Amino acid sequence: MQIKALGEFLVLRAIAKPAGSEIYSDVVPDLVVGVREQGEIPEVCYVHDIGPGVPEGIFKIGDMTPVPLGKMANIPHPLVATKEKLAKEIDEKFISVHYTNVPALYAN
């Protein structure tokens, strides 16, 4: 199942560990040292899809951006939408945002 952006919106993807996920040691592989009390808040997102109303040439799939400003809407992961997994089991998060709410792009 795909997530498609509509109109003047972008679908952005971020990785954020959810509350209740295990914290692993940086020194000893596979050693659990605790459990997250709060979910992580991502600092950057990646363009996952571009709506047909977004002006061409500004964004491309895979562009990295800081977390957007203004109004954002959560998009449940397809595996959560189809009830195959729980949201807390998936680190990949999706949001929908109007393209004008993206404050910057990281460029080479």
N, C-alpha and C positions, 0 to 999 in steps of 0.2 A: 504494500500500500504506500502510495506517495503522498506527500504534503505539497500542494500547489498554492502559490500566492495568487491572490485575485486583485484586480483593480490597481490602485497606486500603492499597494502594500508589498513589503518584503517578508519572507519567512527567514528568521535567523535561528541558528543552532548554537548551543553552548553546552559545555560539560560542567556539571556541578554535582558533587556527591550529596545524596539526600541525608536528612537526619536519620539516625539509627544505623547508618552504614559503618562498617568496621574501619578502624584506623590501623594501618600497618607500620611496622618499624622501618625506619630508613636504613638501619644497620643489618638487621637479621631478616632475610627474605621470608615471607609468609608468616611472620610473627605478629599476631594481633595485639596491639598495645592499648586499645580502647575502642569506644563507640562514639560517633559524633552525636552531640546533643542537639545541634542545629545544622541545617543544611548549608552547604557552601553557597556563596553568592558569586556568580561569575563576574569577571572584569571585562572579558572580551567575548564577542560572538562572531560567527561566520555566516556569510550569506548562503542560505540553503536554496532559496528560490526567489524569483523576481516576477512581480505581477506585470501583466501586459500594459498597464497604464503608467508604469515607471519610465521616465525619459531614458532613452538608450544612451549607453556610453558612460553612465555614472558608476554603476555597480556591475560586478560579474560574480558568478557563482564561486564561492570559496574566499571572497574578500573578507579580511578581518577588520572588525570595527569595535570600538568600546561599546559597552552596554548602552543602548539608546536612551535618549531623553524623552520625557513626555509619556503619552499614553502607549501602553503595550498590552497585548492580549496573550495569555498563555494558550498554547496549542498542545493538547495532550499527545504524547507519543503514540504512533499508530498501534503499537502493541498494547498500550493502555486503553486506547479507544476500542479495540477489539476484545478487550478483557482477557488477553493472553498473559499479561503481566500486570503487577501493581506499579504505580508511579515510583514508589520508593525502591524498586528493583532496577531502575534504569537511570544512569547518570546523564544521558543525553536529553537535553531540554530544548523545546522549540517555542518561539514567540513570533507574533505578527506585529509589525510596526509600519506606520506610514513612512515612506522613504524620506520625508523631510525631517523626521525625528532622529535620524542617524547623524551624530555630531561630527564624525570624522571617519576616514578610512586609513588603515596602515598601508603604505605603499613602498615599493622598492625603488 
